Amino acid sequence: MPTISVVIPTYQAGRYLPKLLAQLKTQDMPAEVVIIDSSSTDETVKLARQAGCIVEVISKASFRHGATRNRGAELATGEILVFMTQDALPVNEHFLRELTAPLNAGQAAAAFARQLPYPDAPLPEVFTRGFNYPSQSQRRTRSDIAQLGIKAFFFSDVSSSVLRSAFEQVGTFPAHVIMNEDMLLCAKLLKAGHAVCYCADAQVYHSHSYSLWQQFRRYFDIGVFMAQASESLAGARAGGEGFRYVREQSRYLAAKNAWFQVVRSLCEAGVKLTAFELGKRERYLPLELKRRLSMNSSYWLPQTETAAPATSQPTLAPHDSE
């Protein structure tokens, strides 16, 4: 079987790593774990090194969604790269096997997992996970772009896998992108003739509880991304997915008699739309204002070396689950 490397960017991940690394150790397929940490001040680095991970520390200001993950891929030795976020947690010990199955079978060059809400997730977030991550698996190719539109490029490196050969062939993640580096990677893979799979049987817990202000900042960044990535996403219509989401979420919440949440979700939809449209017009805004409105404020700083010298030599012991 091809070797696997799990790449995880971290920042203040001390509350997540014990469970996450323990779950990765119990997987029925062995994998090394690579941690790229943005100068955490908690026990993140200590926990990662104690667990035998490959660890490199970069400055917080040099973090970039694409370039930082590319650095993790450079440190990794696996033929299959699995990208995860620190707040995702595999549901069972078969997660890596299921996530890499389409790659091992030659059915796809990349795959991403189903995200389930954590047990304490609020109702709107429960709906969101079900809406975006259904129980039915799917395989996409370039021929699906015309029918699916921009949804053909939907891909999440909250939990994803990609063949290193294909990853390098298409030029890896875009280095300097505000977010959605995973969507751009998917677009490049499909346009290069590769297939991408959504694996409903590979499952992680992952959910958020964003405030309205956090949602504003997140959708401001989405607007920035959509404006700047228009050429890369050319040929894929946007469609009316946002309106369908709001309608279906309102119905779901009403069926649960969560009327306050219905009102909040409608307000949230207005906040998201306003932030999105503002983000699309970021070129007209002063730099300091963009930093304040953005969830990824370091993106607006002058570009620096993404992977600064590690505070010590990386720990090169593989993370073996056997």
C-alpha positions as CSV (number, residue, x, y, z in Angstrom):
1,M,0.0,0.0,0.0
2,P,1.2,3.6,-0.7
3,T,2.7,5.4,2.4
4,I,0.5,8.1,4.0
5,S,1.4,11.4,5.6
6,V,-1.1,13.5,7.5
7,V,-0.3,17.2,7.3
8,I,-1.9,19.5,10.0
9,P,-1.4,23.3,10.3
10,T,-1.8,24.2,14.0
11,Y,-2.2,27.3,16.2
12,Q,-3.0,27.1,19.9
13,A,-4.2,23.5,19.3
14,G,-3.4,22.1,22.8
15,R,-7.1,21.3,23.5
16,Y,-7.5,19.4,20.2
17,L,-4.2,17.5,19.7
18,P,-4.5,14.8,22.4
19,K,-7.7,13.4,21.0
20,L,-6.8,14.0,17.4
21,L,-3.3,12.4,17.6
22,A,-4.7,9.5,19.7
23,Q,-7.3,8.8,17.0
24,L,-4.7,8.9,14.2
25,K,-2.6,6.4,16.2
26,T,-5.5,3.9,16.3
27,Q,-6.1,3.9,12.6
28,D,-5.8,0.6,10.8
29,M,-3.4,2.1,8.3
30,P,-0.1,3.5,9.5
31,A,0.7,7.2,8.8
32,E,3.3,9.8,9.7
33,V,2.0,13.1,11.0
34,V,3.5,16.5,10.0
35,I,2.7,19.5,12.2
36,I,3.3,23.0,10.9
37,D,2.7,25.3,13.9
38,S,2.3,29.1,13.8
39,S,4.3,29.8,17.0
40,S,1.7,28.6,19.5
41,T,2.2,29.7,23.1
42,D,0.3,26.7,24.6
43,E,1.5,23.1,24.6
44,T,0.8,22.4,20.9
45,V,4.5,21.9,19.9
46,K,5.3,19.9,23.0
47,L,2.4,17.5,22.5
48,A,3.2,17.0,18.9
49,R,6.8,16.2,19.5
50,Q,6.0,13.9,22.4
51,A,3.7,12.0,20.0
52,G,6.5,11.5,17.5
53,C,5.2,13.9,14.8
54,I,7.4,15.8,12.4
55,V,7.2,19.3,13.7
56,E,8.2,22.7,12.2
57,V,7.5,26.1,13.7
58,I,6.8,29.1,11.6
59,S,5.9,32.7,12.6
60,K,2.3,33.5,13.1
61,A,2.5,36.3,10.5
62,S,3.9,34.0,7.8
63,F,0.9,31.6,7.9
64,R,-0.8,31.2,4.5
65,H,-3.5,28.6,3.9
66,G,-1.8,27.4,0.7
67,A,1.9,28.0,1.3
68,T,1.9,26.6,4.8
69,R,0.3,23.3,3.7
70,N,2.7,23.1,0.8
71,R,5.6,23.3,3.3
72,G,4.0,20.4,5.2
73,A,3.9,18.4,2.0
74,E,7.6,19.1,1.5
75,L,8.4,17.7,4.9
76,A,6.2,14.7,4.4
77,T,7.5,11.4,2.9
78,G,4.2,9.8,2.0
79,E,3.0,8.9,-1.5
80,I,-0.5,10.0,-0.3
81,L,-0.9,13.3,1.4
82,V,-3.8,13.7,3.9
83,F,-4.6,17.2,4.9
84,M,-6.5,17.9,8.1
85,T,-7.3,20.8,10.4
86,Q,-6.7,20.7,14.1
87,D,-10.4,20.8,15.0
88,A,-11.4,17.8,12.9
89,L,-11.6,14.4,14.7
90,P,-11.9,11.0,12.9
91,V,-15.0,9.1,13.9
92,N,-13.4,5.7,13.9
93,E,-10.2,3.7,13.2
94,H,-11.2,3.2,9.5
95,F,-11.0,6.8,8.6
96,L,-7.7,6.8,6.8
97,R,-8.5,3.6,4.9
98,E,-11.9,5.0,3.7
99,L,-10.4,8.4,2.8
100,T,-7.6,6.9,0.7
101,A,-9.6,4.0,-0.8
102,P,-10.5,5.7,-4.1
103,L,-6.8,6.7,-4.6
104,N,-5.6,3.2,-3.9
105,A,-8.1,1.7,-6.3
106,G,-7.1,4.1,-9.0
107,Q,-10.5,5.7,-9.1
108,A,-9.4,9.2,-8.2
109,A,-6.4,11.5,-7.6
110,A,-8.0,13.1,-4.5
111,A,-10.9,12.6,-2.1
112,F,-12.5,14.4,0.9
113,A,-14.4,13.2,3.9
114,R,-17.9,13.6,5.2
115,Q,-18.1,16.1,8.1
116,L,-20.5,15.3,11.0
117,P,-21.4,17.9,13.6
118,Y,-20.0,17.5,17.1
119,P,-22.7,16.4,19.5
120,D,-22.9,19.8,21.1
121,A,-23.2,21.7,17.8
122,P,-26.1,24.2,17.5
123,L,-29.0,23.3,15.2
124,P,-28.0,25.6,12.3
125,E,-24.6,24.0,12.2
126,V,-26.2,20.5,12.3
127,F,-28.1,21.5,9.2
128,T,-25.0,23.0,7.5
129,R,-23.1,19.7,7.8
130,G,-25.9,17.7,6.5
131,F,-26.5,20.1,3.6
132,N,-22.9,20.2,2.5
133,Y,-21.9,16.6,3.4
134,P,-24.7,14.2,2.4
135,S,-24.6,10.4,3.1
136,Q,-24.1,9.6,-0.6
137,S,-20.6,9.4,-2.0
138,Q,-19.8,11.1,-5.4
139,R,-17.2,10.9,-8.1
140,R,-16.5,14.0,-10.2
141,T,-14.5,14.6,-13.4
142,R,-14.0,17.5,-15.8
143,S,-17.2,16.5,-17.6
144,D,-19.3,17.3,-14.5
145,I,-18.3,21.0,-14.4
146,A,-20.9,22.1,-16.9
147,Q,-23.7,20.5,-15.0
148,L,-22.6,21.1,-11.4
149,G,-21.1,24.5,-11.9
150,I,-18.9,25.8,-9.1
151,K,-20.2,22.9,-6.9
152,A,-17.9,20.7,-9.0
153,F,-15.0,22.3,-7.3
154,F,-16.3,21.8,-3.7
155,F,-13.6,20.2,-1.8
156,S,-12.5,20.5,1.9
157,D,-9.0,20.0,3.3
158,V,-10.6,19.9,6.8
159,S,-10.1,16.2,5.9
160,S,-8.8,15.3,2.4
161,S,-6.4,13.1,0.6
162,V,-4.4,13.5,-2.6
163,L,-1.8,11.5,-4.5
164,R,1.5,13.3,-4.2
165,S,2.2,12.8,-7.9
166,A,-1.0,14.5,-8.9
167,F,-0.6,17.2,-6.3
168,E,2.8,18.1,-7.6
169,Q,1.7,17.7,-11.3
170,V,-0.9,20.5,-11.0
171,G,1.5,22.8,-9.0
172,T,0.3,22.1,-5.4
173,F,-1.8,24.6,-3.5
174,P,-1.7,28.2,-4.6
175,A,0.8,29.8,-2.2
176,H,-0.8,33.1,-1.6
177,V,-4.6,32.8,-1.3
178,I,-6.9,34.2,1.4
179,M,-8.9,30.9,1.7
180,N,-10.4,28.1,-0.3
181,E,-7.0,26.8,-1.4
182,D,-8.7,23.4,-1.4
183,M,-11.3,24.5,-4.0
184,L,-8.6,25.8,-6.3
185,L,-6.7,22.5,-5.9
186,C,-9.8,20.6,-6.9
187,A,-10.3,22.9,-9.9
188,K,-6.8,22.3,-11.1
189,L,-7.1,18.5,-10.7
190,L,-10.4,18.3,-12.6
191,K,-9.2,20.6,-15.4
192,A,-6.0,18.5,-15.6
193,G,-8.2,15.4,-16.3
194,H,-8.1,13.8,-12.8
195,A,-11.1,12.5,-10.9
196,V,-12.1,13.7,-7.4
197,C,-14.2,11.7,-4.9
198,Y,-16.4,12.7,-2.0
199,C,-16.2,9.7,0.4
200,A,-19.2,9.6,2.7
201,D,-17.8,6.6,4.5
202,A,-14.7,8.5,5.6
203,Q,-16.1,10.6,8.5
204,V,-14.8,13.3,10.9
205,Y,-16.4,15.4,13.5
206,H,-16.1,19.0,12.6
207,S,-18.4,22.0,13.3
208,H,-18.3,25.6,14.4
209,S,-20.4,28.0,16.4
210,Y,-19.7,31.4,14.7
211,S,-21.0,34.7,16.0
212,L,-22.5,37.1,13.4
213,W,-19.3,39.1,13.4
214,Q,-17.3,36.0,12.7
215,Q,-19.6,35.1,9.9
216,F,-19.2,38.6,8.5
217,R,-15.4,38.3,8.5
218,R,-15.5,34.8,7.0
219,Y,-17.8,35.8,4.2
220,F,-15.8,39.0,3.5
221,D,-12.9,36.7,2.9
222,I,-15.0,34.4,0.6
223,G,-15.9,37.5,-1.4
224,V,-12.3,38.5,-1.7
225,F,-11.5,34.9,-2.8
226,M,-14.2,34.8,-5.4
227,A,-13.1,38.1,-6.9
228,Q,-9.4,37.1,-7.0
229,A,-10.0,33.5,-8.2
230,S,-12.4,34.3,-11.0
231,E,-10.0,33.2,-13.7
232,S,-9.1,29.9,-12.0
233,L,-12.8,29.1,-11.6
234,A,-13.7,30.2,-15.1
235,G,-16.3,27.9,-16.8
236,A,-18.2,27.1,-13.7
237,R,-21.4,29.1,-13.1
238,A,-22.2,30.1,-9.5
239,G,-25.9,29.2,-9.6
240,G,-28.4,29.9,-6.8
241,E,-27.0,27.6,-4.1
242,G,-26.9,30.3,-1.5
243,F,-30.7,31.0,-1.8
244,R,-31.4,27.2,-1.7
245,Y,-29.3,26.9,1.5
246,V,-31.2,29.7,3.3
247,R,-34.6,28.3,2.2
248,E,-33.8,24.7,3.3
249,Q,-32.2,25.8,6.5
250,S,-35.3,27.9,7.5
251,R,-37.5,24.9,6.8
252,Y,-35.3,22.6,8.9
253,L,-35.3,25.0,11.8
254,A,-39.0,25.6,11.6
255,A,-39.6,21.8,11.7
256,K,-37.6,21.7,14.9
257,N,-39.7,24.6,16.3
258,A,-36.5,26.6,16.6
259,W,-38.2,29.9,15.7
260,F,-35.5,32.1,17.2
261,Q,-32.9,30.3,15.1
262,V,-35.1,30.9,12.0
263,V,-35.0,34.6,12.6
264,R,-31.2,34.5,13.4
265,S,-30.5,32.5,10.3
266,L,-32.3,35.1,8.1
267,C,-30.3,37.9,9.8
268,E,-27.2,35.8,9.3
269,A,-28.0,35.4,5.6
270,G,-28.2,39.2,5.2
271,V,-24.9,39.6,7.1
272,K,-23.2,37.0,4.8
273,L,-24.5,38.6,1.6
274,T,-23.4,42.1,2.7
275,A,-19.9,40.8,3.7
276,F,-19.6,38.8,0.5
277,E,-20.4,41.7,-1.8
278,L,-18.1,44.0,0.2
279,G,-15.3,41.4,-0.1
280,K,-15.7,41.2,-3.9
281,R,-15.0,44.9,-4.0
282,E,-12.0,44.8,-1.6
283,R,-9.8,46.6,-4.2
284,Y,-11.7,49.9,-3.3
285,L,-11.1,49.6,0.4
286,P,-8.1,50.8,2.4
287,L,-5.6,48.2,3.6
288,E,-6.2,48.7,7.3
289,L,-10.0,48.4,6.9
290,K,-9.5,45.1,5.0
291,R,-7.4,43.7,7.8
292,R,-10.1,44.6,10.4
293,L,-12.9,43.0,8.3
294,S,-11.0,39.9,7.4
295,M,-10.8,36.6,9.4
296,N,-7.4,36.1,7.9
297,S,-5.8,39.4,8.8
298,S,-2.2,38.1,8.2
299,Y,-3.1,37.6,4.5
300,W,-2.9,41.4,4.1
301,L,0.6,41.7,5.6
302,P,3.6,41.8,3.2
303,Q,4.5,38.3,2.1
304,T,7.3,36.7,4.1
305,E,8.9,33.3,4.1
306,T,6.1,31.0,5.0
307,A,8.2,28.4,6.8
308,A,10.7,30.2,9.0
309,P,13.5,28.1,10.4
310,A,12.2,25.7,13.0
311,T,13.0,26.4,16.6
312,S,14.8,23.1,16.7
313,Q,15.5,20.2,14.3
314,P,12.2,18.4,13.2
315,T,11.4,15.1,14.9
316,L,11.6,12.6,12.0
317,A,10.0,9.6,13.7
318,P,7.0,8.3,11.7
319,H,3.7,8.2,13.4
320,D,3.0,4.4,13.2
321,S,-0.5,3.2,14.1
322,E,0.5,-0.5,14.4
